[in-house]
């Protein structure tokens, strides 16, 4: 593991006893904070730390529970290890993280509400806030709240808008392309009306005639796919670089897109 005089950078939060349970975080080793083992006795703070799995990796040990831990001069034992969870946007990797109880330092409160009684619950919380913070501590802090799910939605609002915009442009492009393809197919059919008539007289089937008319368009669709694939791969790969955890782009994604384009082209021509 790390030597005793070696320091590393680590993110940290100050929390309260029920933080782990409120967020449904998973303890993989050791225990959670508990009032049975108080971290605050009178004015004294008995520092206890819970770290995530990334912090254990950073320390270079197999088991971290029971080890002494020091954070900005505050020393105490590691009592538990929590399973890695995303506490920052998905554009960043999960980093080493520690949490500990420190009274009068927290500026936010996490509260789990039942969805059917949100308005009544908020009114009650506001009443308690004003009674406690205003009356007891003499602090005129306004009651402000937000919902965790809405905060997460805001983090990815840009990606959602980009996705919706690209989808609209893609549908519009396909529609315009189909109109152009339909016009070209109609023009080609008119030019070869006599040839089609002769072939039908000679016993050519309708599918055979459609195949004859479609060959030229199929060729250009395949050429367009060959040109588009590298460009699409580069653009998608560039966009995925914004995320710390991303999927691998399989060749089958492009093959499927090419087959879909081919089917749309054939349906348009046969129409």
ABEGO torsion letter per residue (X at the ends): XBBAABBBBBBBBBBBAAAAAAAGBBBABEBBBBAABBABBEABBBBBBBBBAAAAAAAGBABABGBBBBBGGBBBBBABBBBBBBABBAABBBBBBBBBBBBGABABBBBBBBAAAAAAAAAAAAAAAAAAAAAAAGBBBBBBBBBAAAAAAAAAAAAAAAAAAAAAAAAAAAAAAAAAAAAAAAAAAAAAAAAAAAAAAAGBBAAAAAAAAAAAAAAAAAAAAAAAAAAAAAAAAAAAAABABBBBBBAAAAAAAAAAAAAAAAAAAAX
